[in-house]
């Protein structure tokens, strides 16, 4: 036993060193990029906002560093737990499951808590540094207000600065999503280059078992699970949290009259005019509502995290997926209560009805309100508002939570080999690899249908209830389950690594069977995590799009309206907007092509290297000599760092170039095009790859029969399944997961740079694309 423990810890150390080496090299490149990008933000966005400092740039750097730390924490937790899971698998399935799931919980709660702590701290610092107390009369904007004006006739009084502060904080989400892009793409290329090479040469050509220590790419393959599925996924979901929260804050803070309501409900002061506005420390508490959702969600997830490891017992293989599914359902039930409590604490107001002077009428209002999207800037109309109450906000957040849970369950159905879709894919392997690929592609396309319909229903309900802010709340509702979803998702790669370590350390067939069962469930949970990330990306992108439109309706801070392109209407029939829509719909295809080809090029280098080692030293094949693992690790590292630049540049440069040349109206078409196309491609890619992987494991488990003959490893059916799995690897672990970042990053980038786009749009005037019916105004010389 002591010898086996030594071998396991040594293998774990190899994996840890490889993951550390890659992340250090990747983050060095990222640090150079974010330094340059931050300076660009300073010279464009911050300068246009009139800050004269680095407000948005500092937010961007803060988000980037937090995302880097999140990815690093996830990787450390995983490499600390993988060989411990393998060790426990020698004794019982239940013990191994507990180690893997608890490791995922550590990662989930650490990342979600860290992201909330940093964002909350940033908001407190910025508000203290930049906002103006409305009780200081001389600081209020009253230039266009008559002396006897009601507060609502000057809705920007004292509030335009508040709105700009939250727009600067949106840089936090941009930083997180930028690092997530490089983490997902770079890590995905790394892991799939090693995985594809190991499968094609090791399994198909050399007929070696999976994760055999005689395969030169085995260590690189296990390293890839940590840098792609763990570090990349951690940065990805951190980015989703940051972006959805920032989108909600921007939309909420952009409603200038909200500060007036806060002064009434928090301080109990009833006033009609600007000069009578009073203030108190609790007056802006409602602006922390999005943060309250995340905070109480973490508490709710903590309360139910013990369910899978303490109340449920995993003694049989078929109990693993059931336990994880029940964990998601139980956490959703706890979160349902937490979401209502968040709305009650942040948005509930005293029972008495305030008589508020609105324009020329007296109107009874005792709740917060939001102007509708078709409201005219600077004009307040009580008949054109949404009621922002705890009840209505709860409808929006619950729609996101319920749809997120349903997408997770549907993803399990389409990717688990316990259900008919994947079993049909396995059966198709009887006639070869071609039919396997045909069935897998059909499964992926079909798996888009119900999730997209559910997303559409939730988006409709949320928008009808609270407009664009309702969409942002739906995104936060779906992400309220972030801690548990991260735990369930991280469980998969940890179990996969444990299986590799068990094989390399020769822990025996029984141990390997246990880790295979954990890994098979892990493939499904990883697919569930990807489905969750893609679904939340759809809402996050829509929320960010709403924030972008809201932001673009007004001129940048301290910029005259005659010097800015201001969007007053969004029409699909507008030629410039429709052109942007088509270009946006093309982006996911171009991005997928680049990432798939990058994996292919990197895998080609890996295949040649593995073949060279087997040819130069035949004793590697017999196990008499150890392979050169470090050479394969080096190839994956160099190839992934080189190949991640192109797809990253495509995502970042495209919206910047479109906005710079054609202004915000073209960007208003680009973003929904990328959203509609990207979400469906991402769902299809992830589920297709996951189904092929589990179809292979279905055969390896001896569950496929042809009459009375059981088809197992080494059969023609298994080889066909391996080919399908190899094709699906870059789909489910590189292109698919990265597409949701493309959708989010394009939107958050456009939101942050919106003030810059409004003052550039170089070709709008020369092309005569600035007529009033199209809703974009600027004085063209």
N, C-alpha and C positions, 0 to 999 in steps of 0.2 A: 504493500500500500504506500509506503514512504517513497518508493521509486516512482509510482504513478503520480503522487502529489507533486513531486519534484518536476516531472515531465509536464504536468498540466500548468504549473506556475511558470515554467520556462516558456512554454508556448504562449501563455497569456502575456508574458513580458515581450516576446517577439511582436505580438499583435499591438500591444500598447506602444512600443517604440515606433512601429511603422505608422500608426495613426498619429502619434505626436509629430513625427517628422513631416508628414503630409500637411497637417493643419498649420504647423509653424510656417512652412513654405507658402501655403495658400494665404494665410493671414498677413504675411509680409507683403504680398502683392495687393491684398485688399487694403492694407494701411496706406500704401502709396496712392491707390485709387481714391480712397475716401478723403485723403488730405487734399488732393487736387480738386475733387468734386466739391468739397466744403468751401474752398476758395472761390470756385465758380458760383456757388450759391451766394456767397458774400457779395460778389461783384455784380450779380444780377438781381436776385430776389431781395436781399437785405437792402441793397442800394435803392431799389425801386420803392420799397416800403418806407424809406426815409429813416431807417433805424440808425444809420451811421455806425453800426457795430456788427457783431457776428451772431445775432439772435437765432436766425434759422440755421446758420452753419453750425452753431454749437449744438442745437437740437439734433442735427444730422449726425454729427460726430458722436454724440451721446448714444443715439440709437444704434449706430454702427458698432460701437464698442460693446454695448449691452448684448447685441446679437452675437458678436464674437465670443463673449463670455458664456452666453447661453449654449452655443454649440460646443464649446470646450468642456463645460460642465457635463453635458450629455455624454460626450465621448469618454470622459473620465469615469463616470458612473458605469457605463457599459463595459469598459475594459476591466474595471474592478470586479464586475459581477459575472462575466461570462464563464471563467474557469471555476468559479464557486458553484454556478449552476450545474456545470458538468460533474463536479465532485459530488453534489447532492443527488444527481441522477443515478449514481451507482447504488443508492440505497432505496429511494422511492420516487415515484413520479410527483407525489404531493409536495415533498420537500424541494425538489427542483423547481416546480411551478412557483412556490412561494418566494424563492430567491429571485427568480426572474421578474415576477410581477412587482415585488417590493422595490427592486432596483428601478423599475419603470416609474413607480410612485415617487421615489426620491427625485428622479429627474423631472417629473411632471410638476411637482409642487415647488421645487427649487426654481424652475424656469418661470412659471406663472407668477410666483411671488416676487422674484427679482424684477421682472418686466413692469409689474404694477408699482413696486417701490420706486424704481428709477423715474418712471413717468410722473408719478405723484410729486416726487421731489422737484422735478424740473418745472412742473406747473406752479408749485408754491414759490419757487425762486423767481420765475418770470413775472408772476403776478405782483410780487413784492417790488420788483425792479422797474416795471414798465407801466402799470395801470394807474389811473387817476381816480381819486376818491370823488364821487359826484357831489359830495357836500362842499367841495372847494369850488365855489361858484365861478371863479375866474377861469377855471380850467375847462368848463363846459363849452361845447360848441353851440353857440347861439347866434351865429352870424346870420342865418336865414330864418330866424324865428322872431315874430313880433313880440312885443313886451308882454302882451296878455295871452300868449300862445299856451295851448295845452301841451303836456309832455309828448303826447302821441303825434303832434304836428311836427316834432323834431326828433324822430326816432333814433337818430344817430348821436344825439347829445350824450357825450360821455361814454359812448359805447363803441365807436369805430376803433378806438385804441384796444379795447378788450378783444374785439374780433381779430385784430391784427396779431395780438399776442398768441392766440390759439392757432392762427395760421402759421406763425413761426414755430410753434410746438409741433406742427405736422411734420416738420423735418425729422422728428424722432422716428416716425413710421417709415419715412423714406430711407433713413439709415439702416433700420432693421431689415427692410425688404431688399435693399441692395446687397447686404452681406448674405442674406438667404439665397439670393439668385446665384451668387458665386459658390455658396456652400452646396446647394442642390445640384447645380450643373457640374461643378468640379468634382464633388464627391460621387455623383452619379456616373460620370465618365470613368472615374477611378475604379469603382466597385464593379462596373459592368465590363470593363476591359479585362480585369482579372477573372471575373466569373465566366465570361464567354470563352476566353482562352483556356481556362481550366476545364470547361465542359467539352469543348470541341476536341482538344487533344487528349486530355486525361480520360474522359469518359468514353467518347466515341471512338477515338483512334487507338488508345492504349488499354481501353476496357478496365480502367481503375475505378474503384468505388468513389463516391463523392467525399471530398475532404481528405482524400488519401494523403499521408505524409510523403508519398513518393511523387506527388504532383508538385512541380516547382511553383505553381501559382496559388497553392492552397493558402499560404499565409497572406498573400496580397488580397485574395478573395475575402478572407475574414477581416482584414484591415478595412476593406471597402465597406463592409456592413456598418462599421462604426463611423467612418467619415461621411458616408452618404446617407444611410438610413437613420443614423442617430444625430450626428452633428448638423447635417443639412436639414433634417426634419425639425430639430429643435429651433434652429434659426428661422425656418419657414413659419412655424406656428407662432413664434414670438412676433414675427413681422405681421401676421394676421391680427394678433391682439393689438399691437401698436397702431396699425392702420385703421382698424375699425373704431378704436377709441378716439383717435385723432379726428376721424371723419365725423363722429357724433359730436365731438366738442366744437368743431368748426361750424357745423350747421346750427347748433344750439347757440353758440356765441354770436353768430351772425345776425340773430334776431335782436336788434338793438333795444327794443322796448322791454325785453325781459328783465333788465336791471330795475326798471320801474316796478314791475310786479314783485320782484324780490324785496324791494324796499317796503312794500305794503305787507306781504305775507310774513316776512321774517321780522320786520320791525314794527308792524302794526300802524304805519303812518299812511293816512289817506290824503292824497294831494291831487291837484289838477294841473299844476304848472311846474315847469322846470325849476323855477326859483324856490319852490317849496320842497324839493326832493330831500329826504333825510336818508341817513345811511346807518348801518350797523354791521358788526362783524359777520353775521350769519346771512347777509343779503345775497351772497353769491353761492350759497350752498347748493342750489339746484344745478349749477354748472358741473358739480362733481358727481352727478347722477351716473354718467357712464363708468366712472371709476368705482362707484359704490356697487354697481352690478358685478364687476370683476372681483372686488374684495369679498363680498358675501358669497360669490360662487366658489372661491377658494375654500372658505369655511365649510360650505355645504359638501364639497368634494372630500375634505378631510374627514367629515363626519361619517362618510359611507365608504371610505377607501379600504377599510378592514374587511368588507363583506367578502371579497373574493378569496382572502387568505384565512379568515377566521370562522366565518359562518358557513361557507361552502366547502365541500371536501372534494378534491380532485384525486380520485383513486384509479379511474379508468380513462383511457384515451379520449373516449367520446364525451367526457365531462369537461374538457378544457375549454372548448369553444362555448359551451353552454354557460359555464361560469363567467367567462369574460363578457358574454352578451348580457347576462343578468346584472353584472357590475355596471354596465352602461345604462341599463334601464333603471336600476336603483338610484344611481347618481342623478339621472334626469328627474326622478320623483323628488329628491331632496332639493334639486335646483329650482323646481317649480315654486317651492315655497320661498327660496332665497330671492328669486327674481321679483316676486310680489313685494317682499319686505324692502328691497332696494328702492322700488318706486314709492312705497309708502313713506320711507324715511326721507327721501329727497324731494318729492313732488307734492306731498300732502299739505294742505293749507288749513287755517282755522275754519271752524264751521260758519262763523258769521260772514255775511255777504257784504262786500265792499261796494260802495257807490263811487264809481270811477267816472270822471268826466272824459268822454271820448268824442272828440270833434265837437259837434253841437248838441249831442244827445247824452243823456245819463243812461248808463248801461250797468246792469248787475253782473259782475264777474267774480268768481271766487276760485279760479284755477289759472294756472299758467296757460298761455296760448302761443301758437306758432303761426306766422303768416304763411299762406299757401304759395306754391311755386309761381303762380301767375300774378302775385301781388306786385304792384308797382313800387319800386324803391322809393322810400321816403313818404309813402302814403299809407295810412293805417285804415283798415276797414274791418269792423267787427264781424261782418258777414262773410269774410273771406279768410278765415283762420281755422286752425286745428286746435282742439282742446287737449292740452298736454296734462292729462290727469294720470294718477297711478293706475287706474283701470285700463285706459287706452294704451299706455306704455307697456303694461303687462301683456296685452294682446300681441303686441309686436315682438317682444322678447320671447314669448312662448311659441310664437309661430316659428321663429328661428330654431329654438331648442327642439321642438317636436320634429321639424323637418330634418334637422341634423341627425336625430336618433333614427328616423326612418331611413335616411340615406345609409347610415351605418348598417342597419339590418338588411337592407337590400344589397349592399356590397357584400355582406357575408353570404347571402343567398347565391350571388353570381360568382363568387370566388372560392367558396368552401367545397371540398370534395365530398361533403356529407349530403349535398343536394344535387338535383338532377342536371342543371346546366353543366357543371364541371364533369360529372359522370358521363354525360354525352360526349364531351371533348375527349375523355379517356377512351371511350368506345370507338371514336373515330380513328384512333391510332392503329386499329386493326388493319386498316387499309393504307397505312403509310403516313408520312409527315405532311403531305400535301393536304389531305382531308383534315388532319389535325389543325393545320393553320387556318383552313377555311372555317371550320367550326369555331375556333377561338376568335377570329375576327368578327364572325356573326354574333357571338356572345357579347363581345365588347360593344358593338353598335347597339344591340338590343338593350344592354344595361343602361344606356343613356336615357331611355324613354321615360320611365317613371320618376327618376330623380329630377330630371329637368322639369317635368310637369309639377312636381312638388315644390321646386324652387319658384316656379312661376306663380303658383297659388299663394305661397307665403309672401312673395314680393308684392302681389296684388293686395293682399289683406293688409300688409304693413303700410303700403303707400296710401291706401284709402283711409287708413286710421290716422296716421301722423305724417304723411308725405315722405320726403326724403329722410327726415329724422327717424321715421318709422323703419325705413330700410336699414339705417345704421343700427337701430336697436335690435332688429332681427339678426344682424351679423353678430352683435354682442351676445344675444341669446344663444346662438349656435356655439359661440366660442366660450360660453360660460362653463361648458364641460371640458375646458382646455386641459386642466390638470389630469383628469382621469383619462382623457383621450391620448394625451402624451404618454401616460403610464401604459395603456393598452398597446399603443403603437411601439414604444421602446421595448416592450416585452418580446416582440418578434425578432429583431436583430440580435438581442441578447441570447435568445434560445437558439438561433441559427449559429451563432458563434460557439455556443456550448456544444452543439452537435459536431462542429468541426474539431473542437478540442478533444471531444470524446473519441473521435475517429483517429486523430493523430496520436493521441496518448494510448490508444489501444485498450480502452476501458471495457471492451467486451460487447457482444451483440445485444444483450439485454439493456445495457446503458444506452447504447446507440438507438435502440428502438424507442426508449423513453424520450431521448432528445429529438428524435424524428417526429414523435407525436407532438412535442412542444413546438417544434419548428413548423409543422403543418398548420397548427393553430396560429402560430406566429405569422405565417404568410397571409392568413385571413385577417388577422388583427392589423397587420401592416396595410392591407388593402382597405380596411375600414378606416384607418387613420388617414390614408390618402383621400378616400371619399369624403371624409370629414373636412380635410384641408381644402379640397376642391369646392365643396359646397359652401364653406365659409368664405372662400375666395370670391365666389359669385356675389354674395351679399356685401362683402367688404368692398369689392370693386364698384358695385352699384352705389354704395354709400359714399365712397370717395368721388364717384362721378357726380352725385348730388351735391357734395361739398364743392366740387370744382365749378359746377353751374352756379351755385349760390354765390361763390366767391367772384365769379366772372360777371355777375349782374351789377356789381359796383366797381367804380374805378379804384385802383390801388390807393393805399393810404398816402395822403399828401400829393396825389396826382390829380390834376383837373380832369373832369369828365371829357372835355374836348380833346384831351391828349391820350385817350385810352379807348381800346376796343371793348365795348360793353355788350354782353349777350343779353338780350331781352326776350328772346324766343328761340326755341329749338324745334326745327321742322325737318323731317326726313326728306321732304321734297326740295330742300335747299341744295343746290348743286355742289357747293363747297363741302357742306356737311356730309352729303351722300358719298362724295368721293373719299372723304376721310373714313366713312363707314366701310367701304370696300377695302381700303388699304388696311384698316384695323383687322378685318376678317381674314386677311391674308397672313398676318403676322404669325399666328400659331403654326401655320403650315411651314413657313420659312424657318421658324425657330425649331420645330420638330425635325426638319430635314437636317439642320446644322448639328443638332445634338446627336441624332441617330448616326450621322456620318462620322462625327467625332468619336463615338463609341466604336464604330467599325474600324476606323484608322488605328485607334489605340489597341483594340483587340487583335488587329493584324500583327502589330509589333509583338504582342504577348504570345500569339500562336507561334510565330517564328522563333521566339526565344525558348519556349517550352520544347519545341521540336529539336532545336539545336542542342539543348541539354540532354535529351534522351538519345540523340544520335551520337554526340561526342562521348557520352559515358553511359553505356548500356546498364551498368551496375545500379544506376538510379532506379531503373524499372524494377529490378529485383529487390530493392531495399537495402543493398549492401553499402551504398553511398548516399548521403543526404544531398538533395538538390540545392542549388544556389537560390534560396528564397529571396535574399536581399536584392538580387538582380531584377527579379520580377516586381518587387515592391518599387524599385527605382523606376522601372519602365512605366508602371501605372501612375506614379507621382508626376513624372516629367510630362507624360502624354496628357494627363488631365489638366495640369496647370497651363499647358500650351493651348489645349483645345477649348478651354472654358472662356477664352477672351472673345471669340467671335460671337457666340450666342448672347453673351452679356452685353456686348457693344450694340447688337441689334435692338435689344429691349430698351436700353438707355438712350441711344441716339435717336431712334425713330420719333418718339413723341416730342423730344426737344427740337428736332429739325422741322417737324410739321408745325409746331407752335411758333417757332422763330420765323418761318417763312410765310405761313398762311394764317397765323393768329389763332385765338381760342376757339373760333367757330369750327375750324377744321378738326381741332383736337376733340371737340364735342361730338364729332362723328367717329373719330378714330377709336375712342375708348369703348363705346358699346359694341363696335365691330369686333374688337379683340375679345371682349367679354363673352359674347354669344358664341363665337367660334371656339375660343380657347377652352371654355368650361366643358363643352361636349367632347372635344378632342381629348381633354385630360381624363375625363371619366372613362371613355372608351379605351384609351391606352393603358390606364392603370388596371382596369378590370380584365382586359384581354391578357396582359402579362401575368396577373395573379392567377387567372384560371389555368393558363398553360403550366404554371409552376405546380399548382396543386393537382392537376391532372397527372403530371409525372409522379408526384408523391403517392397518388392513388394507386398507380401501377406498382410502385416500389413497395407499397404495403401489402401487395398480393391480393388486392381486391378486384382486379380485372380478370375475368374468366372468358375463355373461348370454348364453350361446351363444358367439359370437365377439366380442361387444362387451365391452370393458373398462370397468368403472364406476370413475370416479375422482372427484376433487374437482369439485364443482359439479353432480354428477348427483343425481337424486332419492334414490337409495340413500344417497349421502353425506349429504344433508340429514336423512334419517331417522336415520342414525348419529349425526349431530351432536346431534339431539334426545335420543337415548338417552344420549349422553355427558354432556349438560347435566343430565339427570335424575340421572345417577350421580355427578356431581361432589360434591354434599353427602353422598352415601352413603359414598363411599370416602375422602373427605378431611376430613369433619367428624364426622358421627354415628358411623360405624364405628370410626375410631381413638379417638374420645373414650369410647366405651362400655367399652373395657378399663380406662380410668382410673376410670370409675364403679365398676367391680367392685373394683378394687384400693383405691381411696380409701375406699370404704365400710368395707372390712375393716380397713385400717390405722387409720382414725379410731376404729372400735369398739375395737380393741386398745388404743390409747392412752388412751381414755376409759373402759375397763372398770372401773377402781377407782371412778370417779365413778358409773357406772351401778349398781354394786353397793350404793351407799349412798343412791340416790335411788329410782327405781321407784315414783313417787308413787301410782300407781293399782293396784299389785299387791295391796296389803293391802285397800284398799276394795273391790276386785272379788273378793276371796277367791280370788286366783290364787296362793296360796302353800302348797298342801297338800304334804306330804312326797313323795307318789308322783311329783310333777312335778319334783322335784329342785332346787327353789329355796327356800332357807331364810333366814328372817330373823324375828326376834321382832316380831310385829305386835301393837301395843297394842290 
